[in-house]
Amino acid sequence: MSFFNLQPQSIHRLSLLLLGVALSAASLTAQDSKQKQKPDRNEERLRRHLQQNPKSDLNGDGKLTLDERRKFLQSQNRAKSQSRNQNATGTQNANRRRPKPTHADVRYGDHERHVFDLYLAKSEKPTPLVIYIHGGGFRGGSKNGVSAGLIERCHKAGFSVASLNYRLTDSAPFPAPMHDCARAVQTLRHNATKWNLDPTRFGATGGSAGAGISLWLAFHEDLANLESSDPIAGQSTRLSATAVSGAQIAYDPRWIKKHIGGRAGEHTALIPFFAIKPGEENSPRTDALYKESSPINFLTKDDPPVWMIYREAKEDLPANARPGQGIHHPKFGLFLKKEMSKLGLECTVKHVTDLSESKVNVWPREIMDEEIAKFFVKHLKE
């Protein structure tokens, strides 16, 4: 029987059958295509994991396998478990709770985020002060990010701790974050006698954006306005030491492109940080903001010592780097170390992979608190 002799109902059923076969074939083809794509995605994930965790390449052949990644993660989990067991017997506990602030939400300005918490050490003598400035890409974060371990170690050393909030870029772009923190430092100095602080021994610490602000305060010329009728404005904004993690030493995308490479300077936090409007990228206003925001532009031979640590992979950024990838690259720290060395200034730059295996596996909180506290003891003790 030919197709032309079929009844209309039969033709309709045959058409539906053929359509079903075609759809099934298309589905199988799509599934097969997805299966072919999976190895590519796995390879990309493995490549990124290897960049962030070079020690996961167990056989050292420069290529990471799924089995190596699994074994590496298992070893990390075992180390963390051992660390928790040690903590239970008296070693520092990374999950400890922060103590209650001696003074909470102390105001230093009119904005709702113009507040800081103060954790005072018990001491008959005025204490040095470690100031924590939170990260978050200038778009988030809060003073609650201060580590309980850092507070505990500072208190044991006889240091007090302050943790600051500052305005974020949704309400106030640069220079607001830097100027807010400078005002907080001035407020703390103005009340040094009241809170038993030594105004000559202030240090700052923080990660990412908080690290950048800390360095900006450390290197920038003193913002004290001695002619102001406001007694707080007349206080110094200078610091005696700075210990930071994942720091940027410049926020100028052009500088980042030249010295860091890849597309690190295309990080999404930078446009709101400068409140750049379309067409303003190369304007005189933007150029001035780029220069004023970058701590490296204010480095002079009277600046304080710096300690830095990085976690991002040391390798050069690949040609296909993602926009913003590398914004915490150790090249920032290495460039600063070179420039500070020229001036005879102390600058220590560490990478997480430089630490012992046991310490790498409990990164970042415990080891960072320990190293930062040691650095401040060295530079803020009498």
Helices and strands as residue ranges (DSSP letters): G 3-5, H 8-52, G 54-56, H 66-88, E 103-107, E 115-119, E 127-133, G 143-145, H 148-156, E 160-164, H 176-190, E 197-207, H 209-219, E 241-245, H 253-259, G 264-266, H 270-274, H 284-293, G 295-298, E 306-310, H 331-342, E 347-351, G 352-354, H 357-360, H 365-380
